[in-house]
């Protein structure tokens, strides 16, 4: 498998509702796919399937390399200062502090390193989650509404981080209500699958 992520004939059922079936996609190094569609179309569920957090009702999910996920939860300890919360994940991901430093610089979060995560705004929490993803070294980024709450400058940093990740051979699966202006972005309309 030359792809980093492959889904073949995948179906997803949540509760008693079939969200989608017979869905196949593949992401190779440098690829990015935008999942779009209305609320409830299955965008977040597909991201969670790709991450291995949900099991497919049918079909297979194959990953080559590690995944890093952004979803509605920041996964950062709200009681800790931001840098300590990020350093916890750096140890889990077995990356050094320099990776965290570079990621904090990329997302302009260094000035907030001593601020408790609980005190960060919505946009700052999304930027902090993106720092965690960048620093992880994962080849597959699974980003569910990563720009929520971000201002224009932060969105620009997000797009630059995605572009750099793709240039370095990473792949991105992105669920969003808007395209963010990312170059060479393939699209999958989840609303058309229902």
URUR-V141879 format. One record per run of one state. SS is the DSSP state (a for helix, b for strand, c for the rest). FROM is the first residue (numbers start at 1). TO is the last residue. If there is no record, write none. Layout:
BEGIN
ss->SS from->FROM to->TO
ss->SS from->FROM to->TO
END
This chain:
BEGIN
ss->c from->1 to->4
ss->b from->5 to->14
ss->c from->15 to->16
ss->b from->17 to->27
ss->c from->28 to->31
ss->b from->32 to->36
ss->c from->37 to->42
ss->a from->43 to->51
ss->c from->52 to->57
ss->b from->58 to->63
ss->c from->64 to->66
ss->b from->67 to->70
ss->c from->71 to->80
ss->b from->81 to->81
ss->a from->82 to->92
ss->c from->93 to->96
ss->a from->97 to->106
ss->c from->107 to->109
ss->a from->110 to->112
ss->c from->113 to->115
ss->b from->116 to->116
ss->a from->117 to->119
ss->c from->120 to->121
ss->a from->122 to->136
ss->c from->137 to->139
ss->b from->140 to->144
ss->c from->145 to->151
ss->a from->152 to->167
ss->c from->168 to->170
ss->b from->171 to->175
ss->c from->176 to->185
ss->b from->186 to->189
ss->a from->190 to->193
ss->c from->194 to->194
END
